[in-house]
C-alpha cells in the first residue's frame, strides 16, 4: 500500500463492500481522524466540517450522512484489522 493522502476529499457515502477498496486505502487517515474524534467526544458537525470538508449548516443531511457512513466504515476497517496493520488488499 502506498502512503495515503493526509487530507483527501470524501464521497457523500463511504464504500459498503465486504472487502477493502482503493477508496479505503486512500482514506485511512480520514478513518483514523474520525475514530479519534469520536473517542474524544467531538461534535459530529465539527468533525464533518474539519475532516470531511462538508458544511453541516448549509447541507445538514449530506454532512450527517457522510459522517455516519464514513465512521461506520472506519469501524468496519478497524474491526477487520487488515488495513490498519498494513495488510490491506487492493
C-alpha positions in Angstrom: 0.0 0.0 0.0 1.4 3.4 -0.9 1.3 6.3 1.6 -2.3 7.6 1.8 -3.1 11.3 1.4 -3.3 13.2 4.6 -6.5 15.2 3.9 -8.4 13.8 0.9 -11.8 14.9 -0.2 -14.5 12.3 0.6 -17.5 11.0 -1.3 -21.0 11.6 0.0 -21.1 7.9 1.1 -18.3 5.6 2.1 -18.0 2.2 0.5 -20.0 -0.6 1.8 -18.3 -3.5 0.1 -17.3 -6.6 2.1 -13.7 -6.1 1.2 -11.3 -3.2 1.4 -11.3 -0.9 -1.6 -8.9 1.6 -3.2 -11.1 4.3 -1.6 -10.5 2.7 1.9 -6.7 2.8 1.2 -6.9 6.4 0.2 -8.9 7.4 3.2 -7.2 5.5 6.0 -6.1 8.8 7.6 -9.6 10.1 7.4 -10.8 7.0 9.1 -8.3 7.4 11.9 -9.2 11.0 12.4 -12.9 10.1 12.6 -12.2 7.4 15.2 -10.1 9.7 17.2 -12.7 12.5 17.2 -15.4 10.0 18.3 -13.2 8.8 21.1 -12.7 12.4 22.2 -16.4 13.1 22.1 -16.1 15.7 19.4 -19.4 17.1 17.9 -20.1 15.4 14.6 -20.8 18.8 13.0 -17.3 20.0 13.7 -15.8 16.7 12.5 -17.8 16.8 9.3 -16.5 20.4 8.7 -12.9 19.7 9.5 -12.3 16.1 8.5 -14.9 15.6 5.7 -14.8 19.2 4.3 -18.6 19.5 4.4 -20.7 22.3 5.8 -23.3 20.9 8.2 -25.0 24.3 8.4 -25.6 24.5 4.6 -26.1 20.8 4.0 -27.0 19.1 7.3 -28.4 15.9 5.8 -25.5 15.4 3.4 -22.9 16.1 6.1 -24.6 13.9 8.7 -25.0 11.0 6.2 -21.4 11.3 5.1 -20.2 11.4 8.7 -22.2 8.4 9.7 -21.2 6.3 6.7 -17.5 7.1 7.0 -17.5 6.5 10.7 -19.2 3.1 10.2 -16.7 2.2 7.5 -13.8 3.3 9.8 -15.1 1.0 12.5 -15.5 -1.8 10.0 -11.9 -1.4 8.7 -10.6 -1.3 12.3 -12.7 -4.4 13.2 -11.4 -6.3 10.1 -7.9 -5.2 11.3 -6.3 -5.8 8.0 -5.9 -2.3 6.7 -4.7 -0.5 9.8 -2.0 -3.2 10.3 -0.8 -2.5 6.7 -2.0 -5.8 5.2 -5.0 -4.5 3.2 -5.6 -5.8 -0.3 -6.0 -3.7 -3.4 
